[in-house]
Amino acid sequence: MAKGQLKSDIKKASANGQERKLLLVDEEASDLDYYTEVLRYLGYAVRPVDSYSIAAATLGEEEFDLVIVDQGSSDFEGRTVLSRAVETSRHVPVLVLTRVVDSDCCIEALNAGAYEYVQKPLTTVEVRELVSDYLKPPAEEIPTGNDYAYHHEFAEAGAGPERESWRKAS
């Protein structure tokens, strides 16, 4: 999708009151800043939090459409946020991001209710793809299968079934 078209779609969604609210939790300041900037560029209302305990408390006070939490170390500090998110609203997707994949943490996260466990770093395009899998646009805005531009755009981007997934961890 062209950058101009993406910005146009974002403006339309915001004008229609469709702005989605995300909780982003990461104790690493540079990652928190980067992913906050990317998600805001993509048109999401982002609540960045740099503390797992504050994020867990925030989940009891505010509602979110998606929660993205960093695993933390191999001790899986993000577990507290994941548990609280599942406890407060089972239908809200939780994505766990990590710099270093730990199979035990991955299994624990998925068993605890995480929708995905994904290795960082992610590009803007990868963030857009990941988040859009869980925050679909309203049905009337989804292109139909007969729309040539839709097929052409995704064929050009290499989004066919033969494309290797960048989601290495989940």
N, C-alpha and C positions, 0 to 999 in steps of 0.2 A: 504494500500500500504506500502510495506516495506520501511524503511528509505533509504536504498541503492538505491532502484528503484526510489524513489522520487528525490534524488540527481542526478541520471542519467538522468531522464526526464528534470530536471531543466537545466542541462548542455547542453542537446540536444536543448532545446528551446532557450537558450541564444545563442548557436552557430548558430542557424538558424535565428537569429535576431528577435525572437519572444518575447523578454522580454517585459513584460507589465509594463507600467508606472502608478503608483498610487500616488494620493495626499492624505496624511493622516493628519488630522487636529485635535488637541486636546491640550487644554491649561494645562491639567494635565500632568506634566513632566513624571511621572512614567508610565502612560498609553501610552503616546507618545513613550517612549523608548521601552516598552514591545511590542506594536503592530508593531512598525518599525522593531524590531528584528525578530519577527515572520514572517512578510511579506517578509523580505529579505531572511530569511531562506527558505521560500517557493519559492524563485526565482524571486520575483518581484523587479523592480526598484522603490524605495519608496522615495518620497519627503516629509519628516516630517516637519510640520509647527506648531508652538505653539501659533499662533495668528490668530483669525478669520479674521481680517481685512487684514493681510498680505496674508492669503490664498485666500481671495476673489480677491485681486490684482493679485496674481500669476495665477489665472484661466484665466485672460485676456492675459497673457504673454506666458504661456506654455500649451501644450495639454496633457491630461491624458486619460487613458483608464478606470479609475475608481476613484471615489472620496469617501473617507470615512471621515466623520466628526462627532465629538462628539456633542451632543445636547448642552452641557453646563449646566447651571442651568435651573430651570423651566421657566426662561425668554427666553429660546431657542436661545442662542447666535449663535449657529451654523446655524441659519436661513440665515444669510448673505452669508455664503459659499454656502448653498443649492441654494439660489436664483441666485447667480452669476453663479454657475455651470449650472443650467437649462437655464439661459439666454445666456451663451456663447456656449453651446453645448448640445442640448436637448438629443442627443443619448448616452451621457456618463452617466452610472449609478451612482447614489449617494446613499450611505448607511449612515444612521444616527445611531450612537451608543449612548447608555446612561447607566449610572449607576442606575438611578432611573427613572422608567417608569412613564411618565406623559401622561395621555390619551389625554389631549388637545394638547400637543406638538406632540404626535404621529399622531393625525388626521391632524394637521397643516402641519407636515412634509410630510405625504403621499399626501395630497392635493396639496402641493407645488411642488411635483415631485420626492420626495424620492422614491427609489425602495423598500427599507425596513427600518424598525425601529427596532433595535435589542438591547436587554439588555446585558450589560457587566457584568462580565468578560467572555471572550471567550477563549477556549483552542486553541491550535495550529490546532487541527483537525477541530474544529468548524470554525476557521478563513479560513482554506483551503476550507472547504465545502461552506461557504458563498461566498467567493471571486470567486471560480470556477463556481458558478451559473451564474456569470455575465461575466466572462472572460473564455470562452470556448476555448479548444484547437482547432487547425485547423481540419476540418472534416476528413482528412485522418488519423489522429491520434486517433480518437474516436473509442474505441473497438466496435466490432459488437455484436449483441445480441446472436450470436452463439458461442461466445468465452467463454468456460467453466470457465477459470481462472477469467474472468471478473465477471461472475455470482457468482462464489464461493467466491471471495474476498468481494463483497458487501453483500452477505448473511452472511458471517462471521462477518462483521462489523455491522450487524443489520440495514442495510440501506433499508430494505423493507418497504412496505406501512404500516405495523403494527407498525413501530418504532415511538415513540412519538417525536415530533419536539422539539428541544432545542431552537428554535426561539419563545420565549414566548411573545415577545412584538408586533410582526407584525402580 
